[in-house]
Amino acid sequence: MVRRHYFLIPERQLALAVVEELVDHGIDREHMHALGDKRTRLDDLPTASLRQRNDTAQRLEKIGWNANLACFAL
């Protein structure tokens, strides 16, 4: 089963520690990405692709969920 986890981490050093701990538990860095605003330094953290920055999967999931709710209401 594929799962998606989001973490809100206030400091870069803590984010680096979280990434290393996930790698130690067998999660590949290719399956992680870090996002931040323009002022946030993300060097040494897994970079996000354009598709990940737009989060298309979550948007499609939300559309499907809303369509399901609309069908149930009808």
Predicted model as a PDB file, atoms N, CA, C, CB and O in Angstrom, pLDDT in the B-factor column:
MODEL        1                                                                  
ATOM      1  N   MET A   1       0.844  -1.174   0.000  1.00 59.00           N  
ATOM      2  CA  MET A   1       0.000   0.000   0.000  1.00 59.00           C  
ATOM      3  C   MET A   1       0.894   1.243   0.000  1.00 59.00           C  
ATOM      4  CB  MET A   1      -0.963  -0.005   1.224  1.00 59.00           C  
ATOM      5  O   MET A   1       1.855   1.333   0.764  1.00 59.00           O  
ATOM      6  N   VAL A   2       0.568   2.172  -0.848  1.00 72.00           N  
ATOM      7  CA  VAL A   2       1.306   3.423  -0.920  1.00 72.00           C  
ATOM      8  C   VAL A   2       0.677   4.415   0.052  1.00 72.00           C  
ATOM      9  CB  VAL A   2       1.314   3.989  -2.372  1.00 72.00           C  
ATOM     10  O   VAL A   2      -0.539   4.608   0.063  1.00 72.00           O  
ATOM     11  N   ARG A   3       1.510   5.031   0.857  1.00 78.00           N  
ATOM     12  CA  ARG A   3       1.011   6.017   1.816  1.00 78.00           C  
ATOM     13  C   ARG A   3       1.766   7.315   1.641  1.00 78.00           C  
ATOM     14  CB  ARG A   3       1.146   5.505   3.266  1.00 78.00           C  
ATOM     15  O   ARG A   3       2.932   7.329   1.247  1.00 78.00           O  
ATOM     16  N   ARG A   4       1.101   8.378   1.931  1.00 78.00           N  
ATOM     17  CA  ARG A   4       1.693   9.706   1.817  1.00 78.00           C  
ATOM     18  C   ARG A   4       1.696  10.339   3.205  1.00 78.00           C  
ATOM     19  CB  ARG A   4       0.912  10.596   0.787  1.00 78.00           C  
ATOM     20  O   ARG A   4       0.662  10.410   3.870  1.00 78.00           O  
ATOM     21  N   HIS A   5       2.857  10.790   3.626  1.00 82.00           N  
ATOM     22  CA  HIS A   5       2.986  11.435   4.922  1.00 82.00           C  
ATOM     23  C   HIS A   5       3.516  12.840   4.725  1.00 82.00           C  
ATOM     24  CB  HIS A   5       3.908  10.627   5.860  1.00 82.00           C  
ATOM     25  O   HIS A   5       4.421  13.061   3.921  1.00 82.00           O  
ATOM     26  N   TYR A   6       2.954  13.785   5.454  1.00 85.00           N  
ATOM     27  CA  TYR A   6       3.400  15.170   5.405  1.00 85.00           C  
ATOM     28  C   TYR A   6       3.964  15.541   6.769  1.00 85.00           C  
ATOM     29  CB  TYR A   6       2.236  16.126   4.999  1.00 85.00           C  
ATOM     30  O   TYR A   6       3.382  15.213   7.803  1.00 85.00           O  
ATOM     31  N   PHE A   7       5.084  16.215   6.762  1.00 87.00           N  
ATOM     32  CA  PHE A   7       5.687  16.698   7.992  1.00 87.00           C  
ATOM     33  C   PHE A   7       5.876  18.203   7.881  1.00 87.00           C  
ATOM     34  CB  PHE A   7       7.036  15.985   8.275  1.00 87.00           C  
ATOM     35  O   PHE A   7       6.334  18.695   6.850  1.00 87.00           O  
ATOM     36  N   LEU A   8       5.535  18.923   8.911  1.00 89.00           N  
ATOM     37  CA  LEU A   8       5.827  20.350   8.996  1.00 89.00           C  
ATOM     38  C   LEU A   8       6.993  20.488   9.966  1.00 89.00           C  
ATOM     39  CB  LEU A   8       4.561  21.193   9.466  1.00 89.00           C  
ATOM     40  O   LEU A   8       6.847  20.261  11.167  1.00 89.00           O  
ATOM     41  N   ILE A   9       8.136  20.858   9.440  1.00 90.00           N  
ATOM     42  CA  ILE A   9       9.345  20.897  10.252  1.00 90.00           C  
ATOM     43  C   ILE A   9       9.871  22.327  10.253  1.00 90.00           C  
ATOM     44  CB  ILE A   9      10.425  19.897   9.715  1.00 90.00           C  
ATOM     45  O   ILE A   9      10.113  22.895   9.188  1.00 90.00           O  
ATOM     46  N   PRO A  10      10.049  22.917  11.430  1.00 89.00           N  
ATOM     47  CA  PRO A  10      10.396  24.339  11.510  1.00 89.00           C  
ATOM     48  C   PRO A  10      11.854  24.673  11.199  1.00 89.00           C  
ATOM     49  CB  PRO A  10      10.079  24.836  12.865  1.00 89.00           C  
ATOM     50  O   PRO A  10      12.154  25.816  10.851  1.00 89.00           O  
ATOM     51  N   GLU A  11      12.767  23.708  11.315  1.00 89.00           N  
ATOM     52  CA  GLU A  11      14.186  24.009  11.127  1.00 89.00           C  
ATOM     53  C   GLU A  11      14.819  23.056  10.124  1.00 89.00           C  
ATOM     54  CB  GLU A  11      14.931  23.934  12.461  1.00 89.00           C  
ATOM     55  O   GLU A  11      14.463  21.880  10.058  1.00 89.00           O  
ATOM     56  N   ARG A  12      15.749  23.571   9.355  1.00 89.00           N  
ATOM     57  CA  ARG A  12      16.434  22.782   8.338  1.00 89.00           C  
ATOM     58  C   ARG A  12      17.208  21.620   8.946  1.00 89.00           C  
ATOM     59  CB  ARG A  12      17.373  23.663   7.540  1.00 89.00           C  
ATOM     60  O   ARG A  12      17.180  20.515   8.405  1.00 89.00           O  
ATOM     61  N   GLN A  13      17.898  21.849  10.057  1.00 92.00           N  
ATOM     62  CA  GLN A  13      18.686  20.788  10.692  1.00 92.00           C  
ATOM     63  C   GLN A  13      17.792  19.632  11.143  1.00 92.00           C  
ATOM     64  CB  GLN A  13      19.469  21.349  11.892  1.00 92.00           C  
ATOM     65  O   GLN A  13      18.172  18.466  11.032  1.00 92.00           O  
ATOM     66  N   LEU A  14      16.639  19.953  11.637  1.00 93.00           N  
ATOM     67  CA  LEU A  14      15.698  18.914  12.046  1.00 93.00           C  
ATOM     68  C   LEU A  14      15.181  18.145  10.826  1.00 93.00           C  
ATOM     69  CB  LEU A  14      14.522  19.531  12.829  1.00 93.00           C  
ATOM     70  O   LEU A  14      15.001  16.929  10.888  1.00 93.00           O  
ATOM     71  N   ALA A  15      14.946  18.848   9.731  1.00 93.00           N  
ATOM     72  CA  ALA A  15      14.510  18.185   8.498  1.00 93.00           C  
ATOM     73  C   ALA A  15      15.582  17.221   7.996  1.00 93.00           C  
ATOM     74  CB  ALA A  15      14.180  19.229   7.409  1.00 93.00           C  
ATOM     75  O   ALA A  15      15.266  16.120   7.548  1.00 93.00           O  
ATOM     76  N   LEU A  16      16.846  17.629   8.069  1.00 94.00           N  
ATOM     77  CA  LEU A  16      17.935  16.739   7.671  1.00 94.00           C  
ATOM     78  C   LEU A  16      17.964  15.491   8.551  1.00 94.00           C  
ATOM     79  CB  LEU A  16      19.283  17.472   7.747  1.00 94.00           C  
ATOM     80  O   LEU A  16      18.198  14.388   8.055  1.00 94.00           O  
ATOM     81  N   ALA A  17      17.729  15.656   9.845  1.00 95.00           N  
ATOM     82  CA  ALA A  17      17.712  14.519  10.761  1.00 95.00           C  
ATOM     83  C   ALA A  17      16.554  13.570  10.441  1.00 95.00           C  
ATOM     84  CB  ALA A  17      17.610  15.007  12.212  1.00 95.00           C  
ATOM     85  O   ALA A  17      16.712  12.350  10.501  1.00 95.00           O  
ATOM     86  N   VAL A  18      15.393  14.133  10.102  1.00 94.00           N  
ATOM     87  CA  VAL A  18      14.231  13.311   9.752  1.00 94.00           C  
ATOM     88  C   VAL A  18      14.517  12.512   8.486  1.00 94.00           C  
ATOM     89  CB  VAL A  18      12.972  14.192   9.561  1.00 94.00           C  
ATOM     90  O   VAL A  18      14.197  11.325   8.419  1.00 94.00           O  
ATOM     91  N   VAL A  19      15.113  13.148   7.485  1.00 94.00           N  
ATOM     92  CA  VAL A  19      15.448  12.454   6.239  1.00 94.00           C  
ATOM     93  C   VAL A  19      16.414  11.315   6.518  1.00 94.00           C  
ATOM     94  CB  VAL A  19      16.055  13.430   5.212  1.00 94.00           C  
ATOM     95  O   VAL A  19      16.224  10.211   6.009  1.00 94.00           O  
ATOM     96  N   GLU A  20      17.433  11.558   7.307  1.00 95.00           N  
ATOM     97  CA  GLU A  20      18.407  10.509   7.618  1.00 95.00           C  
ATOM     98  C   GLU A  20      17.769   9.360   8.389  1.00 95.00           C  
ATOM     99  CB  GLU A  20      19.568  11.089   8.419  1.00 95.00           C  
ATOM    100  O   GLU A  20      18.098   8.197   8.154  1.00 95.00           O  
ATOM    101  N   GLU A  21      16.863   9.673   9.303  1.00 95.00           N  
ATOM    102  CA  GLU A  21      16.184   8.615  10.050  1.00 95.00           C  
ATOM    103  C   GLU A  21      15.298   7.774   9.134  1.00 95.00           C  
ATOM    104  CB  GLU A  21      15.345   9.217  11.182  1.00 95.00           C  
ATOM    105  O   GLU A  21      15.240   6.553   9.280  1.00 95.00           O  
ATOM    106  N   LEU A  22      14.609   8.415   8.192  1.00 93.00           N  
ATOM    107  CA  LEU A  22      13.794   7.660   7.238  1.00 93.00           C  
ATOM    108  C   LEU A  22      14.664   6.778   6.349  1.00 93.00           C  
ATOM    109  CB  LEU A  22      12.959   8.614   6.375  1.00 93.00           C  
ATOM    110  O   LEU A  22      14.291   5.645   6.046  1.00 93.00           O  
ATOM    111  N   VAL A  23      15.817   7.287   5.930  1.00 94.00           N  
ATOM    112  CA  VAL A  23      16.754   6.484   5.131  1.00 94.00           C  
ATOM    113  C   VAL A  23      17.241   5.294   5.954  1.00 94.00           C  
ATOM    114  CB  VAL A  23      17.962   7.348   4.654  1.00 94.00           C  
ATOM    115  O   VAL A  23      17.346   4.186   5.429  1.00 94.00           O  
ATOM    116  N   ASP A  24      17.538   5.507   7.234  1.00 96.00           N  
ATOM    117  CA  ASP A  24      17.976   4.418   8.112  1.00 96.00           C  
ATOM    118  C   ASP A  24      16.904   3.345   8.257  1.00 96.00           C  
ATOM    119  CB  ASP A  24      18.348   4.965   9.485  1.00 96.00           C  
ATOM    120  O   ASP A  24      17.223   2.182   8.502  1.00 96.00           O  
ATOM    121  N   HIS A  25      15.641   3.723   8.109  1.00 93.00           N  
ATOM    122  CA  HIS A  25      14.536   2.755   8.205  1.00 93.00           C  
ATOM    123  C   HIS A  25      14.179   2.139   6.851  1.00 93.00           C  
ATOM    124  CB  HIS A  25      13.303   3.430   8.795  1.00 93.00           C  
ATOM    125  O   HIS A  25      13.164   1.451   6.735  1.00 93.00           O  
ATOM    126  N   GLY A  26      15.002   2.378   5.830  1.00 92.00           N  
ATOM    127  CA  GLY A  26      14.828   1.706   4.548  1.00 92.00           C  
ATOM    128  C   GLY A  26      14.016   2.441   3.504  1.00 92.00           C  
ATOM    129  O   GLY A  26      13.673   1.855   2.477  1.00 92.00           O  
ATOM    130  N   ILE A  27      13.699   3.700   3.729  1.00 90.00           N  
ATOM    131  CA  ILE A  27      12.955   4.473   2.733  1.00 90.00           C  
ATOM    132  C   ILE A  27      13.967   5.191   1.843  1.00 90.00           C  
ATOM    133  CB  ILE A  27      11.969   5.498   3.416  1.00 90.00           C  
ATOM    134  O   ILE A  27      14.848   5.895   2.336  1.00 90.00           O  
ATOM    135  N   ASP A  28      13.835   5.009   0.545  1.00 91.00           N  
ATOM    136  CA  ASP A  28      14.765   5.592  -0.410  1.00 91.00           C  
ATOM    137  C   ASP A  28      14.542   7.101  -0.540  1.00 91.00           C  
ATOM    138  CB  ASP A  28      14.619   4.913  -1.776  1.00 91.00           C  
ATOM    139  O   ASP A  28      13.402   7.565  -0.513  1.00 91.00           O  
ATOM    140  N   ARG A  29      15.618   7.858  -0.679  1.00 90.00           N  
ATOM    141  CA  ARG A  29      15.520   9.318  -0.822  1.00 90.00           C  
ATOM    142  C   ARG A  29      14.745   9.714  -2.080  1.00 90.00           C  
ATOM    143  CB  ARG A  29      16.921   9.941  -0.860  1.00 90.00           C  
ATOM    144  O   ARG A  29      14.215  10.822  -2.157  1.00 90.00           O  
ATOM    145  N   GLU A  30      14.676   8.812  -3.067  1.00 87.00           N  
ATOM    146  CA  GLU A  30      13.915   9.104  -4.285  1.00 87.00           C  
ATOM    147  C   GLU A  30      12.418   9.210  -4.002  1.00 87.00           C  
ATOM    148  CB  GLU A  30      14.170   8.025  -5.338  1.00 87.00           C  
ATOM    149  O   GLU A  30      11.678   9.780  -4.804  1.00 87.00           O  
ATOM    150  N   HIS A  31      11.968   8.669  -2.879  1.00 88.00           N  
ATOM    151  CA  HIS A  31      10.552   8.705  -2.528  1.00 88.00           C  
ATOM    152  C   HIS A  31      10.233   9.823  -1.547  1.00 88.00           C  
ATOM    153  CB  HIS A  31      10.128   7.375  -1.944  1.00 88.00           C  
ATOM    154  O   HIS A  31       9.141   9.862  -0.980  1.00 88.00           O  
ATOM    155  N   MET A  32      11.178  10.727  -1.346  1.00 90.00           N  
ATOM    156  CA  MET A  32      10.975  11.867  -0.447  1.00 90.00           C  
ATOM    157  C   MET A  32      11.206  13.163  -1.213  1.00 90.00           C  
ATOM    158  CB  MET A  32      11.921  11.784   0.785  1.00 90.00           C  
ATOM    159  O   MET A  32      11.936  13.187  -2.204  1.00 90.00           O  
ATOM    160  N   HIS A  33      10.586  14.230  -0.750  1.00 89.00           N  
ATOM    161  CA  HIS A  33      10.895  15.545  -1.292  1.00 89.00           C  
ATOM    162  C   HIS A  33      10.559  16.613  -0.262  1.00 89.00           C  
ATOM    163  CB  HIS A  33      10.126  15.793  -2.606  1.00 89.00           C  
ATOM    164  O   HIS A  33       9.673  16.447   0.576  1.00 89.00           O  
ATOM    165  N   ALA A  34      11.280  17.692  -0.351  1.00 90.00           N  
ATOM    166  CA  ALA A  34      11.106  18.801   0.586  1.00 90.00           C  
ATOM    167  C   ALA A  34      10.600  20.026  -0.169  1.00 90.00           C  
ATOM    168  CB  ALA A  34      12.437  19.122   1.323  1.00 90.00           C  
ATOM    169  O   ALA A  34      11.045  20.321  -1.278  1.00 90.00           O  
ATOM    170  N   LEU A  35       9.667  20.726   0.452  1.00 86.00           N  
ATOM    171  CA  LEU A  35       9.120  21.958  -0.119  1.00 86.00           C  
ATOM    172  C   LEU A  35       9.280  23.078   0.898  1.00 86.00           C  
ATOM    173  CB  LEU A  35       7.620  21.782  -0.520  1.00 86.00           C  
ATOM    174  O   LEU A  35       9.221  22.846   2.105  1.00 86.00           O  
ATOM    175  N   GLY A  36       9.481  24.272   0.409  1.00 84.00           N  
ATOM    176  CA  GLY A  36       9.576  25.440   1.273  1.00 84.00           C  
ATOM    177  C   GLY A  36       9.365  26.698   0.458  1.00 84.00           C  
ATOM    178  O   GLY A  36       9.329  26.647  -0.771  1.00 84.00           O  
ATOM    179  N   ASP A  37       9.226  27.828   1.135  1.00 82.00           N  
ATOM    180  CA  ASP A  37       9.067  29.072   0.399  1.00 82.00           C  
ATOM    181  C   ASP A  37      10.435  29.541  -0.131  1.00 82.00           C  
ATOM    182  CB  ASP A  37       8.419  30.161   1.302  1.00 82.00           C  
ATOM    183  O   ASP A  37      11.446  28.870   0.075  1.00 82.00           O  
ATOM    184  N   LYS A  38      10.455  30.668  -0.797  1.00 83.00           N  
ATOM    185  CA  LYS A  38      11.677  31.136  -1.461  1.00 83.00           C  
ATOM    186  C   LYS A  38      12.799  31.468  -0.490  1.00 83.00           C  
ATOM    187  CB  LYS A  38      11.372  32.349  -2.293  1.00 83.00           C  
ATOM    188  O   LYS A  38      13.969  31.463  -0.873  1.00 83.00           O  
ATOM    189  N   ARG A  39      12.461  31.753   0.751  1.00 86.00           N  
ATOM    190  CA  ARG A  39      13.478  32.114   1.738  1.00 86.00           C  
ATOM    191  C   ARG A  39      14.108  30.893   2.406  1.00 86.00           C  
ATOM    192  CB  ARG A  39      12.872  33.014   2.794  1.00 86.00           C  
ATOM    193  O   ARG A  39      15.124  31.026   3.089  1.00 86.00           O  
ATOM    194  N   THR A  40      13.533  29.723   2.225  1.00 84.00           N  
ATOM    195  CA  THR A  40      13.981  28.512   2.913  1.00 84.00           C  
ATOM    196  C   THR A  40      15.110  27.841   2.150  1.00 84.00           C  
ATOM    197  CB  THR A  40      12.819  27.536   3.095  1.00 84.00           C  
ATOM    198  O   THR A  40      15.007  27.615   0.944  1.00 84.00           O  
ATOM    199  N   ARG A  41      16.187  27.522   2.856  1.00 86.00           N  
ATOM    200  CA  ARG A  41      17.307  26.779   2.260  1.00 86.00           C  
ATOM    201  C   ARG A  41      16.967  25.296   2.254  1.00 86.00           C  
ATOM    202  CB  ARG A  41      18.639  27.036   3.038  1.00 86.00           C  
ATOM    203  O   ARG A  41      16.691  24.713   3.303  1.00 86.00           O  
ATOM    204  N   LEU A  42      16.987  24.690   1.082  1.00 87.00           N  
ATOM    205  CA  LEU A  42      16.658  23.281   0.959  1.00 87.00           C  
ATOM    206  C   LEU A  42      17.844  22.451   0.465  1.00 87.00           C  
ATOM    207  CB  LEU A  42      15.483  23.109   0.023  1.00 87.00           C  
ATOM    208  O   LEU A  42      17.662  21.305   0.055  1.00 87.00           O  
ATOM    209  N   ASP A  43      19.063  23.015   0.498  1.00 88.00           N  
ATOM    210  CA  ASP A  43      20.207  22.242   0.044  1.00 88.00           C  
ATOM    211  C   ASP A  43      20.413  21.052   0.983  1.00 88.00           C  
ATOM    212  CB  ASP A  43      21.484  23.126  -0.021  1.00 88.00           C  
ATOM    213  O   ASP A  43      20.156  21.140   2.183  1.00 88.00           O  
ATOM    214  N   ASP A  44      20.872  19.957   0.423  1.00 89.00           N  
ATOM    215  CA  ASP A  44      21.077  18.667   1.102  1.00 89.00           C  
ATOM    216  C   ASP A  44      19.771  17.943   1.429  1.00 89.00           C  
ATOM    217  CB  ASP A  44      21.859  18.882   2.378  1.00 89.00           C  
ATOM    218  O   ASP A  44      19.808  16.847   1.987  1.00 89.00           O  
ATOM    219  N   LEU A  45      18.630  18.522   1.101  1.00 90.00           N  
ATOM    220  CA  LEU A  45      17.352  17.841   1.273  1.00 90.00           C  
ATOM    221  C   LEU A  45      16.878  17.336  -0.089  1.00 90.00           C  
ATOM    222  CB  LEU A  45      16.292  18.790   1.918  1.00 90.00           C  
ATOM    223  O   LEU A  45      17.238  17.918  -1.113  1.00 90.00           O  
ATOM    224  N   PRO A  46      16.081  16.268  -0.125  1.00 91.00           N  
ATOM    225  CA  PRO A  46      15.579  15.764  -1.409  1.00 91.00           C  
ATOM    226  C   PRO A  46      14.749  16.833  -2.125  1.00 91.00           C  
ATOM    227  CB  PRO A  46      14.734  14.488  -1.196  1.00 91.00           C  
ATOM    228  O   PRO A  46      13.832  17.405  -1.536  1.00 91.00           O  
ATOM    229  N   THR A  47      15.065  17.096  -3.370  1.00 85.00           N  
ATOM    230  CA  THR A  47      14.356  18.136  -4.121  1.00 85.00           C  
ATOM    231  C   THR A  47      13.057  17.595  -4.711  1.00 85.00           C  
ATOM    232  CB  THR A  47      15.249  18.695  -5.237  1.00 85.00           C  
ATOM    233  O   THR A  47      12.955  16.415  -5.047  1.00 85.00           O  
ATOM    234  N   ALA A  48      12.084  18.464  -4.830  1.00 83.00           N  
ATOM    235  CA  ALA A  48      10.780  18.102  -5.381  1.00 83.00           C  
ATOM    236  C   ALA A  48      10.739  18.414  -6.867  1.00 83.00           C  
ATOM    237  CB  ALA A  48       9.648  18.842  -4.645  1.00 83.00           C  
ATOM    238  O   ALA A  48      11.251  19.441  -7.315  1.00 83.00           O  
ATOM    239  N   SER A  49      10.125  17.518  -7.621  1.00 81.00           N  
ATOM    240  CA  SER A  49       9.942  17.760  -9.047  1.00 81.00           C  
ATOM    241  C   SER A  49       8.782  18.745  -9.237  1.00 81.00           C  
ATOM    242  CB  SER A  49       9.674  16.422  -9.813  1.00 81.00           C  
ATOM    243  O   SER A  49       8.072  19.073  -8.287  1.00 81.00           O  
ATOM    244  N   LEU A  50       8.605  19.199 -10.452  1.00 79.00           N  
ATOM    245  CA  LEU A  50       7.499  20.121 -10.746  1.00 79.00           C  
ATOM    246  C   LEU A  50       6.161  19.466 -10.432  1.00 79.00           C  
ATOM    247  CB  LEU A  50       7.538  20.565 -12.224  1.00 79.00           C  
ATOM    248  O   LEU A  50       5.269  20.112  -9.881  1.00 79.00           O  
ATOM    249  N   ARG A  51       6.013  18.199 -10.774  1.00 75.00           N  
ATOM    250  CA  ARG A  51       4.776  17.469 -10.504  1.00 75.00           C  
ATOM    251  C   ARG A  51       4.520  17.355  -8.998  1.00 75.00           C  
ATOM    252  CB  ARG A  51       4.835  16.071 -11.138  1.00 75.00           C  
ATOM    253  O   ARG A  51       3.379  17.461  -8.549  1.00 75.00           O  
ATOM    254  N   GLN A  52       5.579  17.139  -8.226  1.00 76.00           N  
ATOM    255  CA  GLN A  52       5.420  17.048  -6.779  1.00 76.00           C  
ATOM    256  C   GLN A  52       5.090  18.409  -6.176  1.00 76.00           C  
ATOM    257  CB  GLN A  52       6.688  16.483  -6.140  1.00 76.00           C  
ATOM    258  O   GLN A  52       4.307  18.487  -5.229  1.00 76.00           O  
ATOM    259  N   ARG A  53       5.672  19.477  -6.706  1.00 77.00           N  
ATOM    260  CA  ARG A  53       5.364  20.805  -6.189  1.00 77.00           C  
ATOM    261  C   ARG A  53       3.914  21.179  -6.444  1.00 77.00           C  
ATOM    262  CB  ARG A  53       6.283  21.840  -6.813  1.00 77.00           C  
ATOM    263  O   ARG A  53       3.304  21.871  -5.629  1.00 77.00           O  
ATOM    264  N   ASN A  54       3.353  20.731  -7.562  1.00 78.00           N  
ATOM    265  CA  ASN A  54       1.949  21.012  -7.874  1.00 78.00           C  
ATOM    266  C   ASN A  54       1.007  20.056  -7.180  1.00 78.00           C  
ATOM    267  CB  ASN A  54       1.720  20.949  -9.363  1.00 78.00           C  
ATOM    268  O   ASN A  54      -0.180  20.354  -7.051  1.00 78.00           O  
ATOM    269  N   ASP A  55       1.505  18.901  -6.722  1.00 74.00           N  
ATOM    270  CA  ASP A  55       0.752  17.872  -6.012  1.00 74.00           C  
ATOM    271  C   ASP A  55      -0.503  17.464  -6.769  1.00 74.00           C  
ATOM    272  CB  ASP A  55       0.380  18.360  -4.626  1.00 74.00           C  
ATOM    273  O   ASP A  55      -1.617  17.562  -6.255  1.00 74.00           O  
ATOM    274  N   THR A  56      -0.301  17.002  -8.002  1.00 78.00           N  
ATOM    275  CA  THR A  56      -1.394  16.585  -8.864  1.00 78.00           C  
ATOM    276  C   THR A  56      -2.165  15.416  -8.275  1.00 78.00           C  
ATOM    277  CB  THR A  56      -0.869  16.217 -10.228  1.00 78.00           C  
ATOM    278  O   THR A  56      -3.388  15.351  -8.401  1.00 78.00           O  
ATOM    279  N   ALA A  57      -1.458  14.490  -7.630  1.00 75.00           N  
ATOM    280  CA  ALA A  57      -2.125  13.311  -7.064  1.00 75.00           C  
ATOM    281  C   ALA A  57      -3.138  13.716  -6.001  1.00 75.00           C  
ATOM    282  CB  ALA A  57      -1.093  12.345  -6.464  1.00 75.00           C  
ATOM    283  O   ALA A  57      -4.245  13.180  -5.967  1.00 75.00           O  
ATOM    284  N   GLN A  58      -2.776  14.642  -5.146  1.00 78.00           N  
ATOM    285  CA  GLN A  58      -3.714  15.074  -4.102  1.00 78.00           C  
ATOM    286  C   GLN A  58      -4.905  15.797  -4.722  1.00 78.00           C  
ATOM    287  CB  GLN A  58      -3.008  15.991  -3.079  1.00 78.00           C  
ATOM    288  O   GLN A  58      -6.036  15.634  -4.264  1.00 78.00           O  
ATOM    289  N   ARG A  59      -4.662  16.585  -5.748  1.00 83.00           N  
ATOM    290  CA  ARG A  59      -5.758  17.304  -6.394  1.00 83.00           C  
ATOM    291  C   ARG A  59      -6.743  16.313  -7.028  1.00 83.00           C  
ATOM    292  CB  ARG A  59      -5.210  18.282  -7.463  1.00 83.00           C  
ATOM    293  O   ARG A  59      -7.955  16.488  -6.906  1.00 83.00           O  
ATOM    294  N   LEU A  60      -6.234  15.279  -7.701  1.00 87.00           N  
ATOM    295  CA  LEU A  60      -7.112  14.271  -8.303  1.00 87.00           C  
ATOM    296  C   LEU A  60      -7.872  13.490  -7.233  1.00 87.00           C  
ATOM    297  CB  LEU A  60      -6.299  13.307  -9.177  1.00 87.00           C  
ATOM    298  O   LEU A  60      -9.047  13.168  -7.407  1.00 87.00           O  
ATOM    299  N   GLU A  61      -7.198  13.192  -6.137  1.00 88.00           N  
ATOM    300  CA  GLU A  61      -7.868  12.494  -5.043  1.00 88.00           C  
ATOM    301  C   GLU A  61      -8.999  13.342  -4.469  1.00 88.00           C  
ATOM    302  CB  GLU A  61      -6.862  12.138  -3.941  1.00 88.00           C  
ATOM    303  O   GLU A  61     -10.068  12.822  -4.151  1.00 88.00           O  
ATOM    304  N   LYS A  62      -8.768  14.631  -4.338  1.00 90.00           N  
ATOM    305  CA  LYS A  62      -9.792  15.528  -3.801  1.00 90.00           C  
ATOM    306  C   LYS A  62     -10.982  15.626  -4.758  1.00 90.00           C  
ATOM    307  CB  LYS A  62      -9.199  16.927  -3.543  1.00 90.00           C  
ATOM    308  O   LYS A  62     -12.131  15.643  -4.314  1.00 90.00           O  
ATOM    309  N   ILE A  63     -10.718  15.691  -6.062  1.00 93.00           N  
ATOM    310  CA  ILE A  63     -11.801  15.739  -7.058  1.00 93.00           C  
ATOM    311  C   ILE A  63     -12.623  14.462  -6.990  1.00 93.00           C  
ATOM    312  CB  ILE A  63     -11.232  15.937  -8.491  1.00 93.00           C  
ATOM    313  O   ILE A  63     -13.853  14.511  -7.007  1.00 93.00           O  
ATOM    314  N   GLY A  64     -11.945  13.310  -6.912  1.00 93.00           N  
ATOM    315  CA  GLY A  64     -12.652  12.032  -6.822  1.00 93.00           C  
ATOM    316  C   GLY A  64     -13.495  11.930  -5.562  1.00 93.00           C  
ATOM    317  O   GLY A  64     -14.621  11.434  -5.605  1.00 93.00           O  
ATOM    318  N   TRP A  65     -12.958  12.398  -4.439  1.00 93.00           N  
ATOM    319  CA  TRP A  65     -13.693  12.359  -3.178  1.00 93.00           C  
ATOM    320  C   TRP A  65     -14.933  13.252  -3.247  1.00 93.00           C  
ATOM    321  CB  TRP A  65     -12.786  12.795  -2.013  1.00 93.00           C  
ATOM    322  O   TRP A  65     -16.010  12.853  -2.804  1.00 93.00           O  
ATOM    323  N   ASN A  66     -14.783  14.455  -3.800  1.00 94.00           N  
ATOM    324  CA  ASN A  66     -15.929  15.365  -3.915  1.00 94.00           C  
ATOM    325  C   ASN A  66     -16.979  14.816  -4.866  1.00 94.00           C  
ATOM    326  CB  ASN A  66     -15.471  16.744  -4.389  1.00 94.00           C  
ATOM    327  O   ASN A  66     -18.176  14.981  -4.630  1.00 94.00           O  
ATOM    328  N   ALA A  67     -16.541  14.161  -5.946  1.00 94.00           N  
ATOM    329  CA  ALA A  67     -17.494  13.546  -6.874  1.00 94.00           C  
ATOM    330  C   ALA A  67     -18.244  12.418  -6.179  1.00 94.00           C  
ATOM    331  CB  ALA A  67     -16.770  13.015  -8.134  1.00 94.00           C  
ATOM    332  O   ALA A  67     -19.444  12.244  -6.394  1.00 94.00           O  
ATOM    333  N   ASN A  68     -17.553  11.659  -5.356  1.00 94.00           N  
ATOM    334  CA  ASN A  68     -18.188  10.582  -4.600  1.00 94.00           C  
ATOM    335  C   ASN A  68     -19.246  11.167  -3.649  1.00 94.00           C  
ATOM    336  CB  ASN A  68     -17.123   9.770  -3.804  1.00 94.00           C  
ATOM    337  O   ASN A  68     -20.351  10.632  -3.555  1.00 94.00           O  
ATOM    338  N   LEU A  69     -18.920  12.246  -2.956  1.00 93.00           N  
ATOM    339  CA  LEU A  69     -19.884  12.880  -2.061  1.00 93.00           C  
ATOM    340  C   LEU A  69     -21.092  13.406  -2.819  1.00 93.00           C  
ATOM    341  CB  LEU A  69     -19.225  14.012  -1.293  1.00 93.00           C  
ATOM    342  O   LEU A  69     -22.222  13.294  -2.343  1.00 93.00           O  
ATOM    343  N   ALA A  70     -20.863  13.982  -3.999  1.00 94.00           N  
ATOM    344  CA  ALA A  70     -21.969  14.509  -4.800  1.00 94.00           C  
ATOM    345  C   ALA A  70     -22.883  13.379  -5.270  1.00 94.00           C  
ATOM    346  CB  ALA A  70     -21.431  15.295  -6.009  1.00 94.00           C  
ATOM    347  O   ALA A  70     -24.105  13.530  -5.249  1.00 94.00           O  
ATOM    348  N   CYS A  71     -22.308  12.247  -5.695  1.00 94.00           N  
ATOM    349  CA  CYS A  71     -23.117  11.113  -6.124  1.00 94.00           C  
ATOM    350  C   CYS A  71     -23.927  10.551  -4.955  1.00 94.00           C  
ATOM    351  CB  CYS A  71     -22.225  10.018  -6.729  1.00 94.00           C  
ATOM    352  O   CYS A  71     -25.087  10.175  -5.123  1.00 94.00           O  
ATOM    353  N   PHE A  72     -23.318  10.497  -3.779  1.00 92.00           N  
ATOM    354  CA  PHE A  72     -24.025  10.002  -2.597  1.00 92.00           C  
ATOM    355  C   PHE A  72     -25.201  10.931  -2.256  1.00 92.00           C  
ATOM    356  CB  PHE A  72     -23.054   9.887  -1.389  1.00 92.00           C  
ATOM    357  O   PHE A  72     -26.277  10.459  -1.891  1.00 92.00           O  
ATOM    358  N   ALA A  73     -24.994  12.247  -2.376  1.00 91.00           N  
ATOM    359  CA  ALA A  73     -26.051  13.192  -2.035  1.00 91.00           C  
ATOM    360  C   ALA A  73     -27.230  13.099  -3.012  1.00 91.00           C  
ATOM    361  CB  ALA A  73     -25.495  14.615  -2.021  1.00 91.00           C  
ATOM    362  O   ALA A  73     -28.381  13.315  -2.631  1.00 91.00           O  
ATOM    363  N   LEU A  74     -26.930  12.777  -4.265  1.00 88.00           N  
ATOM    364  CA  LEU A  74     -28.009  12.659  -5.247  1.00 88.00           C  
ATOM    365  C   LEU A  74     -28.763  11.372  -5.042  1.00 88.00           C  
ATOM    366  CB  LEU A  74     -27.464  12.729  -6.673  1.00 88.00           C  
ATOM    367  O   LEU A  74     -29.713  11.089  -5.773  1.00 88.00           O  
TER     368      LEU A  74                                                      
ENDMDL                                                                          
END                                                                             
